[in-house]
Amino acid sequence: MITARRRTNRCSLSVAAATLLVLSACDDATGPEDHIVEGVNLTLLFAEPSQAEIDAVADEWSSRDVSAQDYQVVASADLNVGEVDVQVRVVSHTVDGVVHYGAIMVPAGAQPGSLPVLVYAHGGDGGVNIDETLGLLPLLLASDVQSFVFVAPSFRAEPLVFEGMTYLSGGPPSPWDRDVDDALAMLNVVAATVPEADAERIGVVGFSRGACVGLLMAERQPQIDVVVEFFGPTDFFGPFVQEVVEEALRGSLRDLPALEFLNDQFIQPLKNGVLTIGDVRPELIRRSPVYFAERLPQLQVHHGTADETVPVGEAQRLIDVMVLLGRGEPDFEWYLYEGGGHSPLLPGAIDRTRAFLSRIVSPMLLAAVYH
């Protein structure tokens, strides 16, 4: 079974707890330079996380159970995708007591253990339409459709649509956080039920919200070998989220995926005194891949400089952190597209993605990157 594991040493929870207590005690304290909006001290809320806070989140991650129970195939179909015969299965299982749905596509005639696993982490908050996703595969993978076991998880409280049927995953929504639990549980389903899959070769490609999910997946699961991320948020302490939160506190909500959730669950309760800064900061940290970037595997980043949904500064923040860690080609690639928007159809991006993902098709090619 694939389990969520850590790449770093554990720290004392008492240290982290003490840090959070200090932050909570400071909720009402203000300084002359503090930026306060609607009674919320944004200077304290968005202060750079301490190592103790980061380690406390990592410790909590390591305690989560992402095993998949009560597995069932609820629908299946033999289809042709990009001139490749495949079997598509919609499966259900429970993770942490929540019923979850995902889809698995297996090329016909594949030998046991012969195919790497590729996870598609979708963007937006409207769920995942498998019919549309299968239509994208030939564009993304070309003839390599036959070279992967393809996995598309829904996220909790979201629909998965396949051949006119809708399957609704349970539980309360938890964008960017429990999304990761759901996707990791799907990997456990594949490892246990798809003999053609080689669970030692795993890639993730994610878009927008799903790009952040893909980064966090890899930071929690060292068995993931490559990640391709398109225009995802990377730092919930950065200027983009600060601006969005300030607007929400003042009563203006941008049209952004999952922002209503953040507003209802964290921003307004913070404004109303139901939650403290010490309560909310861990929620921001566990959605911020940059603070765990030393755990990332081989990574490729794509972002347009004119993206009006997720600004390019989110990519630049991740790039800066990776470079500071000494990461670069061939295991870390980044592409910023002048004038590009919030779309995967950036010039050359699909070809670069396909070439990067081909690393997990060949174990020798994957290993060669590190030598």
C-alpha positions in Angstrom: 0.0 0.0 0.0 1.1 3.5 -0.8 1.1 5.5 2.5 1.8 9.2 3.2 5.3 9.5 4.4 7.7 12.2 5.3 11.1 13.2 3.9 12.2 15.2 7.0 12.7 14.5 10.6 9.9 14.9 13.1 10.1 17.9 15.5 8.6 18.4 19.0 4.9 19.2 18.8 5.3 21.1 22.1 7.5 23.6 20.3 5.0 24.1 17.6 2.1 24.3 20.1 4.0 27.0 22.0 4.4 29.0 18.8 0.7 28.8 18.1 -0.1 29.8 21.6 2.1 32.9 21.2 0.3 33.8 18.0 -3.1 33.3 19.6 -2.1 35.5 22.5 -1.0 38.2 20.0 -4.3 38.2 18.1 -5.4 41.3 20.0 -2.0 42.9 20.2 -1.1 45.6 17.6 2.0 47.5 16.7 2.4 50.9 15.0 3.2 49.3 11.7 0.5 46.6 11.8 -2.0 46.4 8.9 -5.5 45.9 10.4 -8.6 45.4 8.3 -12.1 44.9 9.8 -10.4 44.1 13.2 -8.1 41.4 11.7 -4.4 42.0 12.1 -3.2 41.0 8.7 0.4 41.6 9.6 0.2 38.8 12.2 -1.9 36.6 10.1 0.5 36.7 7.1 3.8 36.7 9.1 6.2 34.2 7.6 5.6 30.8 9.1 8.1 29.6 11.7 9.8 26.2 11.3 7.9 25.0 14.3 4.6 25.8 12.6 5.7 24.1 9.4 6.8 21.0 11.2 3.6 20.9 13.2 1.6 20.7 9.9 4.0 18.0 8.6 3.5 16.0 11.8 -0.3 16.2 11.4 0.0 15.1 7.8 2.0 12.0 8.8 -0.9 11.0 11.2 -3.5 10.9 8.5 -4.9 7.6 7.2 -5.1 7.7 3.4 -5.7 4.0 3.0 -8.7 3.1 0.8 -11.4 0.8 2.2 -14.6 -0.7 0.8 -13.4 -0.6 -2.8 -16.1 -1.2 -5.5 -16.3 -0.8 -9.3 -19.5 1.2 -9.9 -19.2 1.6 -13.6 -17.0 0.5 -16.5 -16.7 0.8 -20.2 -14.4 -0.3 -23.0 -13.6 2.8 -25.1 -11.2 4.0 -27.7 -9.1 7.0 -26.6 -6.7 8.5 -29.2 -6.9 5.2 -31.2 -5.9 3.2 -28.1 -8.4 0.6 -26.7 -8.8 1.2 -23.0 -11.0 0.1 -20.1 -12.4 2.9 -18.0 -13.5 2.1 -14.5 -15.3 4.4 -12.0 -14.5 3.2 -8.5 -15.8 4.1 -5.1 -14.0 3.6 -1.8 -13.9 5.2 1.6 -11.0 7.3 2.9 -11.0 8.5 6.5 -14.7 7.4 6.7 -15.7 9.5 3.6 -17.1 7.9 0.4 -14.9 8.9 -2.6 -15.1 8.4 -6.3 -12.4 8.4 -9.0 -11.8 7.0 -12.4 -9.0 4.7 -13.7 -8.1 4.1 -17.3 -6.1 1.0 -18.3 -4.9 0.4 -21.8 -6.0 -3.0 -23.2 -3.4 -5.8 -23.3 -0.9 -4.2 -20.9 1.4 -6.6 -19.1 1.4 -6.8 -15.3 3.6 -4.1 -13.7 4.4 -2.6 -17.1 2.8 0.9 -16.9 3.6 3.9 -14.8 0.7 5.7 -13.1 -0.3 9.2 -14.1 -2.7 11.2 -11.9 -4.7 14.1 -13.3 -5.5 16.7 -10.7 -8.3 18.9 -12.0 -8.8 22.6 -11.7 -11.8 24.6 -10.5 -14.4 23.5 -7.9 -17.0 21.9 -10.2 -15.7 18.4 -10.0 -14.3 16.3 -12.8 -16.0 15.2 -16.0 -14.3 12.0 -17.2 -15.7 12.1 -20.7 -14.1 15.6 -21.2 -10.9 14.4 -19.5 -10.6 11.4 -21.8 -11.0 13.8 -24.7 -8.0 15.8 -23.5 -5.7 12.8 -23.2 -4.7 12.5 -26.9 -3.8 16.2 -26.8 -1.7 15.9 -23.6 -0.1 12.5 -24.3 -0.4 11.8 -28.0 0.6 8.2 -28.7 1.7 7.8 -25.1 -1.9 7.3 -24.1 -1.0 3.6 -24.3 1.9 4.1 -21.9 0.1 5.0 -18.7 -2.5 3.9 -16.2 -4.4 7.1 -15.9 -6.1 8.2 -12.7 -8.6 11.0 -12.2 -9.8 11.5 -8.6 -12.7 13.7 -7.7 -12.3 15.7 -4.5 -14.7 15.4 -1.6 -18.1 17.0 -1.9 -17.6 17.2 -5.7 -19.3 15.3 -8.6 -17.6 12.9 -11.0 -19.4 12.6 -14.3 -19.1 9.6 -16.6 -21.3 8.6 -19.5 -24.2 10.8 -18.3 -24.1 9.5 -14.7 -23.0 11.6 -11.7 -21.2 10.2 -8.7 -20.9 12.6 -5.7 -18.0 12.2 -3.3 -19.0 12.7 0.3 -17.6 14.7 3.2 -17.3 18.5 3.6 -15.2 20.3 1.0 -11.6 20.9 1.8 -9.8 22.5 -1.2 -6.1 21.9 -1.4 -6.0 20.0 1.9 -8.1 16.9 2.0 -8.1 17.0 -1.8 -4.6 15.5 -1.3 -5.9 12.7 1.0 -8.5 11.8 -1.7 -5.9 11.7 -4.4 -3.4 9.7 -2.4 -6.1 7.2 -1.5 -6.8 6.7 -5.2 -3.1 5.8 -5.6 -3.6 3.1 -3.0 -6.7 1.8 -4.9 -4.5 1.6 -8.1 -1.7 -0.2 -6.3 -4.1 -2.8 -4.8 -6.4 -3.4 -7.8 -4.6 -2.6 -11.1 -2.1 -5.4 -11.8 -0.9 -3.5 -14.9 0.3 -0.6 -12.8 3.8 -0.1 -11.5 3.3 1.9 -8.3 7.0 2.6 -8.2 6.6 5.0 -11.1 4.1 7.8 -10.5 3.5 11.2 -12.1 1.0 14.0 -11.4 -0.1 16.6 -13.8 -2.3 19.4 -12.3 -4.0 22.5 -13.4 -4.8 25.6 -11.2 -6.2 24.2 -8.0 -5.1 20.8 -9.0 -1.5 22.1 -9.6 -1.3 23.0 -5.9 -2.8 19.6 -5.0 -0.2 17.9 -7.2 2.7 19.7 -5.4 1.3 18.9 -2.0 0.7 15.2 -3.0 4.4 14.9 -3.9 5.5 16.6 -0.7 3.5 14.1 1.3 4.2 11.0 -0.8 7.9 10.3 -1.7 6.9 7.6 -4.2 5.7 10.3 -6.6 8.5 10.7 -9.2 7.5 13.7 -11.3 5.0 16.6 -11.1 3.9 19.0 -13.9 2.1 22.0 -12.5 0.2 24.6 -14.5 -0.5 28.0 -13.0 -1.3 26.8 -9.4 -1.2 28.8 -6.2 1.9 28.1 -4.2 2.0 30.4 -1.1 -1.1 31.3 0.9 1.0 33.9 2.8 2.0 35.8 -0.4 0.6 39.1 -1.8 -2.0 37.4 -4.0 -3.8 35.7 -1.1 -3.3 38.7 1.1 -5.1 40.9 -1.4 -7.9 38.4 -1.8 -8.4 38.1 2.0 -8.4 41.8 2.5 -11.0 42.2 -0.2 -13.1 39.5 1.4 -12.9 41.1 4.8 -14.2 44.3 3.3 -17.1 42.4 1.7 -15.8 41.9 -1.9 -15.3 38.3 -3.1 -13.4 37.6 -6.3 -14.6 34.9 -8.7 -12.0 32.4 -7.8 -12.3 28.6 -7.3 -12.7 27.6 -3.7 -12.7 31.2 -2.4 -16.2 30.9 -1.1 -15.0 27.9 1.0 -12.1 29.9 2.4 -14.3 32.9 3.1 -17.0 30.8 4.9 -14.7 28.6 6.8 -11.8 30.9 7.7 -12.0 34.6 6.7 -15.4 35.5 8.1 -15.1 33.4 11.3 -11.7 35.2 11.8 -13.4 38.6 11.3 -16.3 37.7 13.6 -14.0 36.4 16.4 -15.1 32.8 16.0 -11.5 31.8 15.0 -8.2 33.3 16.0 -5.1 34.0 13.9 -3.5 30.9 15.6 -6.4 28.8 14.3 -6.1 30.0 10.7 -2.4 30.1 10.1 -2.0 26.3 10.0 -4.8 26.2 7.4 -2.8 28.5 5.2 0.5 26.6 5.8 -1.0 23.2 4.8 -2.1 24.8 1.5 1.3 26.3 0.7 3.7 24.0 -1.1 6.6 26.4 -1.0 7.2 25.7 2.7 7.8 22.0 2.0 9.6 22.4 -1.3 12.7 20.5 -0.2 10.5 17.4 -0.5 9.5 17.9 -4.2 10.6 15.4 -6.8 11.4 16.2 -10.4 9.2 19.2 -11.3 8.1 21.2 -14.3 6.3 24.5 -13.9 4.2 26.4 -16.5 2.6 29.9 -16.0 1.6 32.8 -18.2 2.7 36.2 -17.2 -0.8 37.7 -18.0 -2.7 35.1 -15.9 -5.6 37.0 -14.3 -6.8 34.1 -12.2 -3.6 33.0 -10.5 -0.9 35.7 -10.9 2.5 34.6 -12.2 4.0 35.7 -8.9 2.8 32.4 -7.5 5.1 30.5 -10.0 7.9 33.0 -9.4 7.7 32.4 -5.7 8.1 28.6 -6.2 10.9 29.1 -8.7 12.8 31.3 -6.3 12.5 28.8 -3.4 13.6 25.9 -5.7 16.6 27.8 -6.9 17.5 28.8 -3.4 17.5 25.0 -2.6 19.9 24.5 -5.4 17.4 22.9 -7.8 17.7 23.3 -11.5 17.7 21.4 -14.8 17.3 18.6 -15.5 15.2 17.7 -12.5 13.6 21.2 -12.2 12.3 23.1 -15.2 10.2 26.2 -15.3 8.6 28.1 -18.2 7.0 31.6 -17.9 5.0 32.5 -21.0 5.0 36.2 -21.9 1.4 37.4 -22.3 0.0 33.9 -21.5 -3.2 33.5 -19.6 -4.9 30.9 -17.4 -4.8 28.2 -20.1 -2.8 25.0 -20.7 -2.5 26.0 -24.4 0.6 28.0 -23.8 3.1 27.9 -26.7 5.1 24.7 -26.5 3.7 23.8 -23.0 2.0 20.5 -24.1 5.1 19.2 -25.9 7.3 20.1 -22.9 4.8 18.3 -20.6 4.8 15.2 -22.8 8.6 15.0 -22.8 8.8 15.5 -19.1 6.2 12.8 -18.3 8.0 10.4 -20.6 10.6 10.1 -17.9 8.4 7.7 -15.9 7.7 5.6 -19.0 11.3 4.4 -18.9 12.8 3.5 -15.6 16.3 4.0 -17.1 15.4 7.5 -18.3 14.0 8.3 -14.9 17.1 7.2 -13.1 19.4 9.0 -15.6 18.2 12.4 -14.5 20.0 12.0 -11.2 23.3 10.8 -12.7 
